[in-house]
Amino acid sequence: MDIKENYHAIKNQLPAGVQLVAVSKTHPAQNVQEVYDLGQKVFGENKVQELMEKYPLLPKDIQWHLIGHLQTNKVKYIAPFIDTIQSVDSEKLLSEISKEAGKNNRTIKVLLQVKIAAEETKFGFEIAEAKSLFQQYIDGKFTNVEITGLMGMATFTDDKEQVREEFLILKRLFDELNQLKTLETLSMGMSDDFPAAIECGANSVRVGSAIFGRRDYSK
Ligand SMILES: *Cc1c(COP(=O)(O)O)cnc(C)c1O
């Protein structure tokens, strides 16, 4: 299968209204361009340095999403152009994004990353922390960010029922916060589990290897 066939196969599996974030990490700019030329505008990267290398080589109407852990001291590099930061996992990071967005006279969209996996994961809010930060946001604490939704990753397991239960935890939180202030994006699901994520309410999926092929970290 080549990238073009992969891309169309994925697109055909997505119901109307489900956004595809094409995750291009570790893949060269020319592969991103190939998928862009098929009509894809939204791409995800997980490292600032890699994004900064690709950004100048690619069309300016790409909406870049950062999906990996972000250190506060690196926010300034991406603040001028990043569309959405999906991996907001601390109040300190949210404050820094708001500050740097302000310096650039813009508002940056963010998703709160929430821990839903049973396995030990380093990054993401507990449910209660996410609720409390969202309330502070509603109260006007962060001026130059727009919290547009939530992002989560299920446990890496073959146990489909467990994965579904984890996705549904995030869906319930999404519905609860959505009562307080309207949210747009529930980002869950990757190459291996996006159909289940969509069944559980995801309206944005982050798909990498099923489009670009397996990642080769040895290069
Ligand atoms: C790499 C990555 C993905 C895509 O993973 P695939 O299994 O290649 O589809 C999705 N979300 C996050 C946060 C990632 O780091």
The ligand as an ORCA input file, in Angstrom:
! r2SCAN-3c Opt
* xyz 0 1
  C       2.196      9.163     17.336
  C       0.913      9.599     17.920
  C      -0.290      9.305     17.281
  C      -0.401      8.488     16.002
  O      -0.074      7.168     16.252
  P      -0.287      6.030     15.117
  O      -0.382      4.782     15.897
  O       0.929      6.089     14.260
  O      -1.509      6.356     14.381
  C      -1.462      9.791     17.856
  N      -1.449     10.514     18.985
  C      -0.306     10.816     19.625
  C      -0.366     11.625     20.867
  C       0.908     10.360     19.124
  O       2.046     10.659     19.767
*
